[in-house]
């Protein structure tokens, strides 16, 4: 499968715990995006990388959120001190020269 | 401030009918308008996209109509099938611009009745 992959697919955690998600983009894509989607809403932008550089961050990305893409390949999104309001689907997308964004299957986070 | 407004929120169509979903945008810098299809528990999948140099684009049963002056675009699904039952999202961005993210509408849940 050469699409965008995300791990884990589901995560259940207790409030206050830290969680980390991983995204592996399509191999030749240099741009990587993180979005958050809550029930009944469209995806909302969190942050964007071009190669290893983090170029944009949404104001939705509070200080408890951090994202990295250390070698310009896979990316991680960490949420520290999770809150119930963090419960959502976290989506990763990647794009190449044509700028079309392809999404992964998402990680469903539930904070108890 | 929502930059892409999508309607209707839900839509029920009979098999074989035409499904029409509408979107309106505010930012005149937007010049790339994709539509995504999402099934429950899955990520959004690109369906079809248009840039404002054309007023219509067709791929199979799916057509985007674009009205630049009205800042509106719509998705038409011809001969709708039960397998088309999903949530559809319109989106917009400044193609190739420094701002990389897509701005999504709130989605339309389509149900196609057999």
Interface residues (C-beta under 8 A of the other chain):
Chain A: X4 X6 X31 X33 X35 X40 X41 X42 X43 X44 X45 X48 X50 X55 X56 X58 X91 X93 X95 X99 X100 X101 X102 X103 X104 X105 X106 X108
Chain B: X6 X32 X34 X36 X41 X42 X43 X44 X45 X46 X49 X89 X91 X95 X96 X98 X99 X100 X101 X102 X103 X104 X105 X106 X107
